Amino acid sequence: MSLSFFDQFMSPTFLGIPLMGLAFLIPWLFFPTPSTRWLNNRLLTLQSNFLGQFTSQMFGPINPGGHKWALMLSSLMVFLISLNTLGLLPYTFTPTTQLSLNMGLAVPLWMATVLIGMRNQPTAALGHLLPEGTPVPLIPVLIIIETISLFIRPLALGVRLTANLTAGHLLMQLIATAAFVLLPLMPAVALLTAVILLLLTILEVAVALIQAYVFVLLVSLYLQENV
């Protein structure tokens, strides 16, 4: 039975039971829980420093009213990094390659930022749909264009994360398959292909980290516009 390259993106099941929930829970087991001691170990200190630097950098430009989102966005950042990086291991599944999951994360967060803007400052929120000084004949067209761009934001969030991770996984599988096929025929070329695969794997680790950061950064920018 020949398997398709896209079979790796199918949601795993065991005895007919979807294992997506298990894929969500396992990453949290790898993060140490904070202790009540004055002195922590090196891993806890590194984790605390990372979250502190991330929070201060992300929420520095945001008004104090938006700082309530710090815990949620920091947790989302750690969650996405865990899913993206653990999905690079062999015989694992990457939930963030599913567009339905990414849209399930993007749409509620985007909608929450829009509703906050409509509640706190409705005039400024609606003012984003029409730039100041627009000629009168262009007003209807610009309102339609800005409205469409506003509703495209969650789609761009979900599709960007899905497309980058899916493309990386497919490219890694293609190069690994080529190295396996070329090994008995042309060992030198297969060795060169394996080196390329190693470099691509390092690049994919960087992409997994960067895409998680970009996802949370864009959500914080949407929050900054509406707070």
Long-range contacts (C-beta under 8 A, 24 or more apart in sequence): 5-170, 5-173, 5-174, 6-170, 8-93, 8-169, 8-173, 9-94, 9-97, 9-98, 9-166, 9-169, 11-93, 11-98, 12-93, 19-93, 20-95, 20-101, 23-83, 23-93, 23-95, 24-83, 24-95, 26-86, 27-79, 27-82, 27-83, 27-86, 28-79, 28-82, 30-82, 30-86, 31-78, 31-82, 51-78, 58-216, 58-217, 58-220, 59-220, 61-224, 62-220, 62-223, 62-224, 62-227, 63-224, 63-227, 65-120, 65-227, 66-220, 66-223, 66-224, 66-227, 69-220, 69-223, 73-216, 73-219, 73-220, 76-105, 76-215, 76-216, 76-219, 77-212, 77-213, 77-216, 80-161, 80-211, 80-212, 80-215, 80-216, 81-208, 81-209, 81-212, 84-165, 84-208, 84-209, 84-211, 84-212, 85-205, 85-208, 85-209, 87-165, 87-169, 87-208, 88-201, 88-204, 88-205, 88-208, 94-165, 94-169, 96-161, 96-162, 96-165, 97-162, 97-165, 97-166, 97-169, 98-162, 99-158, 99-159, 99-162, 102-157, 102-158, 102-159, 102-161, 102-162, 103-154, 103-155, 103-158, 105-157, 105-158, 105-215, 106-154, 106-155, 106-157, 106-158, 106-215, 106-219, 107-154, 107-158, 109-154, 109-219, 109-222, 110-153, 110-154, 110-157, 110-219, 110-222, 111-154, 113-219, 113-222, 113-223, 113-225, 113-226, 114-150, 114-222, 114-226, 116-223, 116-226, 116-227, 117-225, 117-226, 117-227, 118-226, 120-226, 120-227, 121-226, 125-226, 128-225, 153-218, 153-222, 157-215, 157-218, 157-219, 160-211, 160-214, 160-215, 161-211, 161-215, 164-207, 164-211, 165-207, 165-208, 165-211, 168-200, 168-203, 168-204, 168-207, 168-208, 169-204, 171-200, 172-197, 172-200, 172-201, 172-204, 175-200
